Amino acid sequence: MEAAKGEEKGEKVELDKSKLLKMYTLKFNSPILPYAKFPLTQNKYIQDFLRTYEDDKEKIERVIGVHFEKNSNSNAENSIGIEIEIIKKNNITIIESNSNKRFKVINFNSTTNFCEAVPYEDEDSIPLLKDPKENDQRYRDLLMSEVFELKNTWFMYNKKINSVLVILPQEILNRYDMVAKSLQPPVFDMSKYPTTTKFIDIFDEITYKLA
């Protein structure tokens, strides 16, 4: 993947202010990917966030989850994050991502915890993947071959991780089980997706969930 055109060449790209979104900020101490779910226990960032979120809830429309380099607010500008949903079920708060959409932080106010962000998209470095209408059969064949390889990687990982887990202490196994249950497994069966979904979006979702 390459950065968006213009940015990769160091050119100044004029900001379209109509695309600016005001988003409440959930900071993470490491980079995060779309479709992630986040356990609430033993996570200082999420616990601190929930306290301020409850106070500011009436002013919040959208939430961004993002990692600032070196965990410093001074590095907020141009950080890439994902949209986060805060859901309450049976008095339990669930924090998760349900979209592959990403956003670039333009500025961040550490006092209010709000930032301004714009939608962010990578530009594919492979010319064949730049077909927005997906008319070229080679396009679909290329992605299908990649999905097949990802599926093999997934099965190989599960086979090997199971052989490793049996030698770990029970405390570590319990922690692993808790985290594993919080993750959304990739779905490789194309028939399980809505027929209107673009093929590249399906591929992205599989890749993110696998990661």
Rosetta constraint file for C-alpha pairs under 8 A:
AtomPair CA 1 CA 122 HARMONIC 6.25 0.50
AtomPair CA 1 CA 123 HARMONIC 6.17 0.50
AtomPair CA 1 CA 124 HARMONIC 5.18 0.50
AtomPair CA 1 CA 125 HARMONIC 5.52 0.50
AtomPair CA 2 CA 8 HARMONIC 7.33 0.50
AtomPair CA 2 CA 122 HARMONIC 6.14 0.50
AtomPair CA 2 CA 123 HARMONIC 5.46 0.50
AtomPair CA 2 CA 124 HARMONIC 6.28 0.50
AtomPair CA 2 CA 125 HARMONIC 5.97 0.50
AtomPair CA 3 CA 7 HARMONIC 6.38 0.50
AtomPair CA 3 CA 8 HARMONIC 5.39 0.50
AtomPair CA 3 CA 122 HARMONIC 5.65 0.50
AtomPair CA 3 CA 123 HARMONIC 6.15 0.50
AtomPair CA 4 CA 8 HARMONIC 6.44 0.50
AtomPair CA 4 CA 121 HARMONIC 7.02 0.50
AtomPair CA 4 CA 122 HARMONIC 5.71 0.50
AtomPair CA 4 CA 123 HARMONIC 5.51 0.50
AtomPair CA 5 CA 9 HARMONIC 7.45 0.50
AtomPair CA 5 CA 123 HARMONIC 7.32 0.50
AtomPair CA 6 CA 10 HARMONIC 6.42 0.50
AtomPair CA 6 CA 11 HARMONIC 5.03 0.50
AtomPair CA 6 CA 12 HARMONIC 6.95 0.50
AtomPair CA 6 CA 13 HARMONIC 6.39 0.50
AtomPair CA 7 CA 11 HARMONIC 5.59 0.50
AtomPair CA 7 CA 12 HARMONIC 6.86 0.50
AtomPair CA 7 CA 13 HARMONIC 6.87 0.50
AtomPair CA 16 CA 20 HARMONIC 7.39 0.50
AtomPair CA 19 CA 118 HARMONIC 5.76 0.50
AtomPair CA 19 CA 119 HARMONIC 7.39 0.50
AtomPair CA 20 CA 116 HARMONIC 6.04 0.50
AtomPair CA 20 CA 117 HARMONIC 5.53 0.50
AtomPair CA 20 CA 118 HARMONIC 5.10 0.50
AtomPair CA 21 CA 116 HARMONIC 5.42 0.50
AtomPair CA 21 CA 117 HARMONIC 5.19 0.50
AtomPair CA 21 CA 118 HARMONIC 6.06 0.50
AtomPair CA 22 CA 61 HARMONIC 7.94 0.50
AtomPair CA 22 CA 62 HARMONIC 7.29 0.50
AtomPair CA 22 CA 114 HARMONIC 6.67 0.50
AtomPair CA 22 CA 115 HARMONIC 5.84 0.50
AtomPair CA 22 CA 116 HARMONIC 4.78 0.50
AtomPair CA 22 CA 117 HARMONIC 6.58 0.50
AtomPair CA 23 CA 60 HARMONIC 7.29 0.50
AtomPair CA 23 CA 61 HARMONIC 7.07 0.50
AtomPair CA 23 CA 62 HARMONIC 5.05 0.50
AtomPair CA 23 CA 63 HARMONIC 5.05 0.50
AtomPair CA 23 CA 64 HARMONIC 5.92 0.50
AtomPair CA 23 CA 114 HARMONIC 5.62 0.50
AtomPair CA 23 CA 115 HARMONIC 5.42 0.50
AtomPair CA 23 CA 116 HARMONIC 6.22 0.50
AtomPair CA 23 CA 117 HARMONIC 7.01 0.50
AtomPair CA 24 CA 60 HARMONIC 6.35 0.50
AtomPair CA 24 CA 61 HARMONIC 7.83 0.50
AtomPair CA 24 CA 62 HARMONIC 6.24 0.50
AtomPair CA 24 CA 63 HARMONIC 4.58 0.50
AtomPair CA 24 CA 64 HARMONIC 6.08 0.50
AtomPair CA 24 CA 113 HARMONIC 6.05 0.50
AtomPair CA 24 CA 114 HARMONIC 4.50 0.50
AtomPair CA 24 CA 115 HARMONIC 6.34 0.50
AtomPair CA 25 CA 63 HARMONIC 5.87 0.50
AtomPair CA 25 CA 64 HARMONIC 5.15 0.50
AtomPair CA 25 CA 65 HARMONIC 6.15 0.50
AtomPair CA 25 CA 66 HARMONIC 7.29 0.50
AtomPair CA 25 CA 113 HARMONIC 5.72 0.50
AtomPair CA 25 CA 114 HARMONIC 5.76 0.50
AtomPair CA 25 CA 115 HARMONIC 6.61 0.50
AtomPair CA 26 CA 45 HARMONIC 7.58 0.50
AtomPair CA 26 CA 46 HARMONIC 7.25 0.50
AtomPair CA 26 CA 49 HARMONIC 6.21 0.50
AtomPair CA 26 CA 63 HARMONIC 7.06 0.50
AtomPair CA 26 CA 64 HARMONIC 6.03 0.50
AtomPair CA 26 CA 65 HARMONIC 4.69 0.50
AtomPair CA 26 CA 66 HARMONIC 6.36 0.50
AtomPair CA 27 CA 45 HARMONIC 6.51 0.50
AtomPair CA 27 CA 46 HARMONIC 7.97 0.50
AtomPair CA 27 CA 49 HARMONIC 7.99 0.50
AtomPair CA 27 CA 65 HARMONIC 5.87 0.50
AtomPair CA 27 CA 66 HARMONIC 5.17 0.50
AtomPair CA 27 CA 67 HARMONIC 5.61 0.50
AtomPair CA 27 CA 68 HARMONIC 7.31 0.50
AtomPair CA 28 CA 32 HARMONIC 7.64 0.50
AtomPair CA 28 CA 45 HARMONIC 6.27 0.50
AtomPair CA 28 CA 46 HARMONIC 7.99 0.50
AtomPair CA 28 CA 65 HARMONIC 6.99 0.50
AtomPair CA 28 CA 66 HARMONIC 5.91 0.50
AtomPair CA 28 CA 67 HARMONIC 4.89 0.50
AtomPair CA 28 CA 68 HARMONIC 7.64 0.50
AtomPair CA 28 CA 71 HARMONIC 7.89 0.50
AtomPair CA 29 CA 45 HARMONIC 7.64 0.50
AtomPair CA 29 CA 67 HARMONIC 5.96 0.50
AtomPair CA 29 CA 68 HARMONIC 7.63 0.50
AtomPair CA 29 CA 71 HARMONIC 6.04 0.50
AtomPair CA 30 CA 67 HARMONIC 5.67 0.50
AtomPair CA 31 CA 66 HARMONIC 7.02 0.50
AtomPair CA 31 CA 67 HARMONIC 5.24 0.50
AtomPair CA 32 CA 36 HARMONIC 7.42 0.50
AtomPair CA 32 CA 65 HARMONIC 7.76 0.50
AtomPair CA 32 CA 66 HARMONIC 7.02 0.50
AtomPair CA 32 CA 67 HARMONIC 7.22 0.50
AtomPair CA 32 CA 81 HARMONIC 7.48 0.50
AtomPair CA 32 CA 82 HARMONIC 7.78 0.50
AtomPair CA 33 CA 82 HARMONIC 7.12 0.50
AtomPair CA 33 CA 208 HARMONIC 6.28 0.50
AtomPair CA 33 CA 211 HARMONIC 7.77 0.50
AtomPair CA 34 CA 82 HARMONIC 6.06 0.50
AtomPair CA 34 CA 83 HARMONIC 7.94 0.50
AtomPair CA 34 CA 97 HARMONIC 5.80 0.50
AtomPair CA 34 CA 98 HARMONIC 7.09 0.50
AtomPair CA 34 CA 99 HARMONIC 6.18 0.50
AtomPair CA 34 CA 100 HARMONIC 5.11 0.50
AtomPair CA 34 CA 101 HARMONIC 7.29 0.50
AtomPair CA 34 CA 102 HARMONIC 7.67 0.50
AtomPair CA 34 CA 205 HARMONIC 7.91 0.50
AtomPair CA 34 CA 208 HARMONIC 6.02 0.50
AtomPair CA 34 CA 209 HARMONIC 7.50 0.50
AtomPair CA 35 CA 96 HARMONIC 6.94 0.50
AtomPair CA 35 CA 97 HARMONIC 4.52 0.50
AtomPair CA 35 CA 98 HARMONIC 5.03 0.50
AtomPair CA 35 CA 99 HARMONIC 6.06 0.50
AtomPair CA 35 CA 100 HARMONIC 6.77 0.50
AtomPair CA 35 CA 184 HARMONIC 6.98 0.50
AtomPair CA 35 CA 205 HARMONIC 7.54 0.50
AtomPair CA 35 CA 208 HARMONIC 6.71 0.50
AtomPair CA 35 CA 209 HARMONIC 6.08 0.50
AtomPair CA 36 CA 96 HARMONIC 5.85 0.50
AtomPair CA 36 CA 97 HARMONIC 5.38 0.50
AtomPair CA 36 CA 98 HARMONIC 7.72 0.50
AtomPair CA 36 CA 183 HARMONIC 6.25 0.50
AtomPair CA 36 CA 184 HARMONIC 7.06 0.50
AtomPair CA 36 CA 209 HARMONIC 7.26 0.50
AtomPair CA 37 CA 95 HARMONIC 6.16 0.50
AtomPair CA 37 CA 96 HARMONIC 4.24 0.50
AtomPair CA 37 CA 97 HARMONIC 6.31 0.50
AtomPair CA 37 CA 182 HARMONIC 5.56 0.50
AtomPair CA 37 CA 183 HARMONIC 5.65 0.50
AtomPair CA 37 CA 184 HARMONIC 7.42 0.50
AtomPair CA 38 CA 94 HARMONIC 7.66 0.50
AtomPair CA 38 CA 95 HARMONIC 5.70 0.50
AtomPair CA 38 CA 96 HARMONIC 6.08 0.50
AtomPair CA 38 CA 182 HARMONIC 6.67 0.50
AtomPair CA 39 CA 43 HARMONIC 7.58 0.50
AtomPair CA 39 CA 94 HARMONIC 8.00 0.50
AtomPair CA 39 CA 95 HARMONIC 7.67 0.50
AtomPair CA 39 CA 178 HARMONIC 7.91 0.50
AtomPair CA 39 CA 179 HARMONIC 6.86 0.50
AtomPair CA 39 CA 182 HARMONIC 6.56 0.50
AtomPair CA 40 CA 46 HARMONIC 6.53 0.50
AtomPair CA 40 CA 47 HARMONIC 7.01 0.50
AtomPair CA 40 CA 94 HARMONIC 7.87 0.50
AtomPair CA 40 CA 95 HARMONIC 7.90 0.50
AtomPair CA 43 CA 47 HARMONIC 6.29 0.50
AtomPair CA 44 CA 48 HARMONIC 6.05 0.50
AtomPair CA 45 CA 49 HARMONIC 6.04 0.50
AtomPair CA 46 CA 50 HARMONIC 6.12 0.50
AtomPair CA 47 CA 51 HARMONIC 6.67 0.50
AtomPair CA 48 CA 52 HARMONIC 6.86 0.50
AtomPair CA 49 CA 53 HARMONIC 5.92 0.50
AtomPair CA 50 CA 54 HARMONIC 6.14 0.50
AtomPair CA 51 CA 55 HARMONIC 6.87 0.50
AtomPair CA 52 CA 56 HARMONIC 6.26 0.50
AtomPair CA 53 CA 57 HARMONIC 5.47 0.50
AtomPair CA 56 CA 60 HARMONIC 6.59 0.50
AtomPair CA 62 CA 83 HARMONIC 7.37 0.50
AtomPair CA 62 CA 84 HARMONIC 7.65 0.50
AtomPair CA 62 CA 85 HARMONIC 7.94 0.50
AtomPair CA 63 CA 83 HARMONIC 5.80 0.50
AtomPair CA 63 CA 84 HARMONIC 5.30 0.50
AtomPair CA 63 CA 85 HARMONIC 6.85 0.50
AtomPair CA 64 CA 81 HARMONIC 6.13 0.50
AtomPair CA 64 CA 82 HARMONIC 5.52 0.50
AtomPair CA 64 CA 83 HARMONIC 4.56 0.50
AtomPair CA 64 CA 84 HARMONIC 5.49 0.50
AtomPair CA 64 CA 103 HARMONIC 7.79 0.50
AtomPair CA 65 CA 81 HARMONIC 5.40 0.50
AtomPair CA 65 CA 82 HARMONIC 5.29 0.50
AtomPair CA 65 CA 83 HARMONIC 6.08 0.50
AtomPair CA 65 CA 84 HARMONIC 5.85 0.50
AtomPair CA 66 CA 79 HARMONIC 7.11 0.50
AtomPair CA 66 CA 80 HARMONIC 6.42 0.50
AtomPair CA 66 CA 81 HARMONIC 4.19 0.50
AtomPair CA 66 CA 82 HARMONIC 6.55 0.50
AtomPair CA 67 CA 71 HARMONIC 6.85 0.50
AtomPair CA 67 CA 79 HARMONIC 7.02 0.50
AtomPair CA 67 CA 80 HARMONIC 7.59 0.50
AtomPair CA 67 CA 81 HARMONIC 6.99 0.50
AtomPair CA 68 CA 72 HARMONIC 5.85 0.50
AtomPair CA 68 CA 73 HARMONIC 6.57 0.50
AtomPair CA 68 CA 75 HARMONIC 5.64 0.50
AtomPair CA 68 CA 76 HARMONIC 5.35 0.50
AtomPair CA 68 CA 79 HARMONIC 6.17 0.50
AtomPair CA 69 CA 75 HARMONIC 5.80 0.50
AtomPair CA 69 CA 76 HARMONIC 7.58 0.50
AtomPair CA 69 CA 79 HARMONIC 7.79 0.50
AtomPair CA 70 CA 75 HARMONIC 7.70 0.50
AtomPair CA 71 CA 75 HARMONIC 7.83 0.50
AtomPair CA 72 CA 76 HARMONIC 7.23 0.50
AtomPair CA 73 CA 108 HARMONIC 7.62 0.50
AtomPair CA 73 CA 110 HARMONIC 7.19 0.50
AtomPair CA 75 CA 79 HARMONIC 7.34 0.50
AtomPair CA 76 CA 105 HARMONIC 6.58 0.50
AtomPair CA 76 CA 106 HARMONIC 7.82 0.50
AtomPair CA 76 CA 107 HARMONIC 6.74 0.50
AtomPair CA 76 CA 108 HARMONIC 6.27 0.50
AtomPair CA 77 CA 104 HARMONIC 7.89 0.50
AtomPair CA 77 CA 105 HARMONIC 5.40 0.50
AtomPair CA 77 CA 106 HARMONIC 5.18 0.50
AtomPair CA 77 CA 107 HARMONIC 5.42 0.50
AtomPair CA 77 CA 108 HARMONIC 7.17 0.50
AtomPair CA 78 CA 104 HARMONIC 5.45 0.50
AtomPair CA 78 CA 105 HARMONIC 5.05 0.50
AtomPair CA 78 CA 106 HARMONIC 5.86 0.50
AtomPair CA 79 CA 104 HARMONIC 5.64 0.50
AtomPair CA 79 CA 105 HARMONIC 5.40 0.50
AtomPair CA 80 CA 102 HARMONIC 6.70 0.50
AtomPair CA 80 CA 103 HARMONIC 5.58 0.50
AtomPair CA 80 CA 104 HARMONIC 4.55 0.50
AtomPair CA 80 CA 105 HARMONIC 6.40 0.50
AtomPair CA 80 CA 120 HARMONIC 7.66 0.50
AtomPair CA 81 CA 102 HARMONIC 5.62 0.50
AtomPair CA 81 CA 103 HARMONIC 5.27 0.50
AtomPair CA 81 CA 104 HARMONIC 6.36 0.50
AtomPair CA 81 CA 105 HARMONIC 7.54 0.50
AtomPair CA 82 CA 97 HARMONIC 7.28 0.50
AtomPair CA 82 CA 100 HARMONIC 7.61 0.50
AtomPair CA 82 CA 101 HARMONIC 6.37 0.50
AtomPair CA 82 CA 102 HARMONIC 4.59 0.50
AtomPair CA 82 CA 103 HARMONIC 6.00 0.50
AtomPair CA 83 CA 97 HARMONIC 6.26 0.50
AtomPair CA 83 CA 99 HARMONIC 7.28 0.50
AtomPair CA 83 CA 101 HARMONIC 6.96 0.50
AtomPair CA 83 CA 102 HARMONIC 6.71 0.50
AtomPair CA 83 CA 103 HARMONIC 7.54 0.50
AtomPair CA 84 CA 95 HARMONIC 6.78 0.50
AtomPair CA 84 CA 96 HARMONIC 5.71 0.50
AtomPair CA 84 CA 97 HARMONIC 4.94 0.50
AtomPair CA 84 CA 98 HARMONIC 7.67 0.50
AtomPair CA 85 CA 94 HARMONIC 7.93 0.50
AtomPair CA 85 CA 95 HARMONIC 5.81 0.50
AtomPair CA 85 CA 96 HARMONIC 5.49 0.50
AtomPair CA 85 CA 97 HARMONIC 6.04 0.50
AtomPair CA 85 CA 98 HARMONIC 7.61 0.50
AtomPair CA 86 CA 93 HARMONIC 6.87 0.50
AtomPair CA 86 CA 94 HARMONIC 5.87 0.50
AtomPair CA 86 CA 95 HARMONIC 4.91 0.50
AtomPair CA 86 CA 96 HARMONIC 6.93 0.50
AtomPair CA 87 CA 93 HARMONIC 5.72 0.50
AtomPair CA 87 CA 94 HARMONIC 4.96 0.50
AtomPair CA 87 CA 95 HARMONIC 6.39 0.50
AtomPair CA 88 CA 92 HARMONIC 5.38 0.50
AtomPair CA 88 CA 93 HARMONIC 4.50 0.50
AtomPair CA 88 CA 94 HARMONIC 5.97 0.50
AtomPair CA 89 CA 93 HARMONIC 6.53 0.50
AtomPair CA 89 CA 94 HARMONIC 7.40 0.50
AtomPair CA 100 CA 201 HARMONIC 7.73 0.50
AtomPair CA 100 CA 204 HARMONIC 7.14 0.50
AtomPair CA 100 CA 205 HARMONIC 6.37 0.50
AtomPair CA 100 CA 208 HARMONIC 7.81 0.50
AtomPair CA 101 CA 119 HARMONIC 7.42 0.50
AtomPair CA 101 CA 120 HARMONIC 7.55 0.50
AtomPair CA 102 CA 119 HARMONIC 6.09 0.50
AtomPair CA 102 CA 120 HARMONIC 5.40 0.50
AtomPair CA 102 CA 121 HARMONIC 7.04 0.50
AtomPair CA 103 CA 117 HARMONIC 6.00 0.50
AtomPair CA 103 CA 118 HARMONIC 5.41 0.50
AtomPair CA 103 CA 119 HARMONIC 4.44 0.50
AtomPair CA 103 CA 120 HARMONIC 4.77 0.50
AtomPair CA 104 CA 117 HARMONIC 5.28 0.50
AtomPair CA 104 CA 118 HARMONIC 5.40 0.50
AtomPair CA 104 CA 119 HARMONIC 6.31 0.50
AtomPair CA 104 CA 120 HARMONIC 5.68 0.50
AtomPair CA 105 CA 115 HARMONIC 6.71 0.50
AtomPair CA 105 CA 116 HARMONIC 6.02 0.50
AtomPair CA 105 CA 117 HARMONIC 4.32 0.50
AtomPair CA 105 CA 118 HARMONIC 6.76 0.50
AtomPair CA 106 CA 115 HARMONIC 7.33 0.50
AtomPair CA 106 CA 116 HARMONIC 5.52 0.50
AtomPair CA 106 CA 117 HARMONIC 5.21 0.50
AtomPair CA 106 CA 118 HARMONIC 7.23 0.50
AtomPair CA 107 CA 115 HARMONIC 5.59 0.50
AtomPair CA 107 CA 116 HARMONIC 5.48 0.50
AtomPair CA 107 CA 117 HARMONIC 7.24 0.50
AtomPair CA 108 CA 113 HARMONIC 7.14 0.50
AtomPair CA 108 CA 114 HARMONIC 6.18 0.50
AtomPair CA 108 CA 115 HARMONIC 4.17 0.50
AtomPair CA 108 CA 116 HARMONIC 6.55 0.50
AtomPair CA 109 CA 113 HARMONIC 5.51 0.50
AtomPair CA 109 CA 114 HARMONIC 5.60 0.50
AtomPair CA 109 CA 115 HARMONIC 5.94 0.50
AtomPair CA 110 CA 114 HARMONIC 7.26 0.50
AtomPair CA 123 CA 130 HARMONIC 7.95 0.50
AtomPair CA 124 CA 129 HARMONIC 6.27 0.50
AtomPair CA 124 CA 130 HARMONIC 6.46 0.50
AtomPair CA 125 CA 129 HARMONIC 7.92 0.50
AtomPair CA 126 CA 130 HARMONIC 7.19 0.50
AtomPair CA 127 CA 131 HARMONIC 7.90 0.50
AtomPair CA 128 CA 138 HARMONIC 7.78 0.50
AtomPair CA 128 CA 139 HARMONIC 6.05 0.50
AtomPair CA 129 CA 139 HARMONIC 6.31 0.50
AtomPair CA 131 CA 135 HARMONIC 7.18 0.50
AtomPair CA 131 CA 136 HARMONIC 7.53 0.50
AtomPair CA 131 CA 139 HARMONIC 7.88 0.50
AtomPair CA 134 CA 139 HARMONIC 6.66 0.50
AtomPair CA 134 CA 140 HARMONIC 7.38 0.50
AtomPair CA 134 CA 198 HARMONIC 7.96 0.50
AtomPair CA 134 CA 199 HARMONIC 7.70 0.50
AtomPair CA 135 CA 139 HARMONIC 7.72 0.50
AtomPair CA 136 CA 140 HARMONIC 7.18 0.50
AtomPair CA 137 CA 141 HARMONIC 6.21 0.50
AtomPair CA 138 CA 142 HARMONIC 5.93 0.50
AtomPair CA 139 CA 143 HARMONIC 6.44 0.50
AtomPair CA 140 CA 144 HARMONIC 5.97 0.50
AtomPair CA 140 CA 199 HARMONIC 7.28 0.50
AtomPair CA 141 CA 145 HARMONIC 6.16 0.50
AtomPair CA 142 CA 146 HARMONIC 6.44 0.50
AtomPair CA 143 CA 147 HARMONIC 6.14 0.50
AtomPair CA 143 CA 200 HARMONIC 7.62 0.50
AtomPair CA 143 CA 203 HARMONIC 6.96 0.50
AtomPair CA 144 CA 148 HARMONIC 6.19 0.50
AtomPair CA 145 CA 149 HARMONIC 6.41 0.50
AtomPair CA 146 CA 150 HARMONIC 6.19 0.50
AtomPair CA 147 CA 151 HARMONIC 6.11 0.50
AtomPair CA 147 CA 188 HARMONIC 7.19 0.50
AtomPair CA 147 CA 203 HARMONIC 6.91 0.50
AtomPair CA 147 CA 206 HARMONIC 7.80 0.50
AtomPair CA 148 CA 152 HARMONIC 6.40 0.50
AtomPair CA 149 CA 153 HARMONIC 6.23 0.50
AtomPair CA 150 CA 154 HARMONIC 6.14 0.50
AtomPair CA 150 CA 207 HARMONIC 7.61 0.50
AtomPair CA 150 CA 210 HARMONIC 7.86 0.50
AtomPair CA 151 CA 155 HARMONIC 6.36 0.50
AtomPair CA 151 CA 188 HARMONIC 6.77 0.50
AtomPair CA 152 CA 156 HARMONIC 6.10 0.50
AtomPair CA 153 CA 157 HARMONIC 6.03 0.50
AtomPair CA 154 CA 158 HARMONIC 6.31 0.50
AtomPair CA 154 CA 210 HARMONIC 7.12 0.50
AtomPair CA 155 CA 159 HARMONIC 6.18 0.50
AtomPair CA 156 CA 160 HARMONIC 6.23 0.50
AtomPair CA 157 CA 161 HARMONIC 5.92 0.50
AtomPair CA 158 CA 162 HARMONIC 6.13 0.50
AtomPair CA 159 CA 163 HARMONIC 6.81 0.50
AtomPair CA 160 CA 164 HARMONIC 6.47 0.50
AtomPair CA 161 CA 165 HARMONIC 6.09 0.50
AtomPair CA 162 CA 166 HARMONIC 6.79 0.50
AtomPair CA 163 CA 167 HARMONIC 7.89 0.50
AtomPair CA 164 CA 168 HARMONIC 7.30 0.50
AtomPair CA 165 CA 173 HARMONIC 6.95 0.50
AtomPair CA 168 CA 172 HARMONIC 6.45 0.50
AtomPair CA 168 CA 173 HARMONIC 6.55 0.50
AtomPair CA 169 CA 173 HARMONIC 6.40 0.50
AtomPair CA 170 CA 174 HARMONIC 6.10 0.50
AtomPair CA 171 CA 175 HARMONIC 6.45 0.50
AtomPair CA 172 CA 176 HARMONIC 6.15 0.50
AtomPair CA 173 CA 177 HARMONIC 6.03 0.50
AtomPair CA 174 CA 178 HARMONIC 6.25 0.50
AtomPair CA 175 CA 179 HARMONIC 6.37 0.50
AtomPair CA 176 CA 180 HARMONIC 5.94 0.50
AtomPair CA 177 CA 181 HARMONIC 6.12 0.50
AtomPair CA 178 CA 182 HARMONIC 6.63 0.50
AtomPair CA 179 CA 183 HARMONIC 6.84 0.50
AtomPair CA 183 CA 209 HARMONIC 7.86 0.50
AtomPair CA 184 CA 209 HARMONIC 6.31 0.50
AtomPair CA 185 CA 209 HARMONIC 6.01 0.50
AtomPair CA 185 CA 210 HARMONIC 6.87 0.50
AtomPair CA 186 CA 205 HARMONIC 7.53 0.50
AtomPair CA 186 CA 206 HARMONIC 5.07 0.50
AtomPair CA 186 CA 207 HARMONIC 7.73 0.50
AtomPair CA 186 CA 209 HARMONIC 5.20 0.50
AtomPair CA 186 CA 210 HARMONIC 5.80 0.50
AtomPair CA 187 CA 192 HARMONIC 7.66 0.50
AtomPair CA 187 CA 206 HARMONIC 6.50 0.50
AtomPair CA 188 CA 206 HARMONIC 7.05 0.50
AtomPair CA 189 CA 193 HARMONIC 7.87 0.50
AtomPair CA 191 CA 195 HARMONIC 7.92 0.50
AtomPair CA 193 CA 197 HARMONIC 6.95 0.50
AtomPair CA 193 CA 202 HARMONIC 7.63 0.50
AtomPair CA 197 CA 201 HARMONIC 6.84 0.50
AtomPair CA 197 CA 202 HARMONIC 7.02 0.50
AtomPair CA 198 CA 202 HARMONIC 6.59 0.50
AtomPair CA 199 CA 203 HARMONIC 6.27 0.50
AtomPair CA 200 CA 204 HARMONIC 6.11 0.50
AtomPair CA 201 CA 205 HARMONIC 6.12 0.50
AtomPair CA 202 CA 206 HARMONIC 6.29 0.50
AtomPair CA 203 CA 207 HARMONIC 6.20 0.50
AtomPair CA 204 CA 208 HARMONIC 6.09 0.50
AtomPair CA 205 CA 209 HARMONIC 6.13 0.50
AtomPair CA 206 CA 210 HARMONIC 6.01 0.50
AtomPair CA 207 CA 211 HARMONIC 6.15 0.50
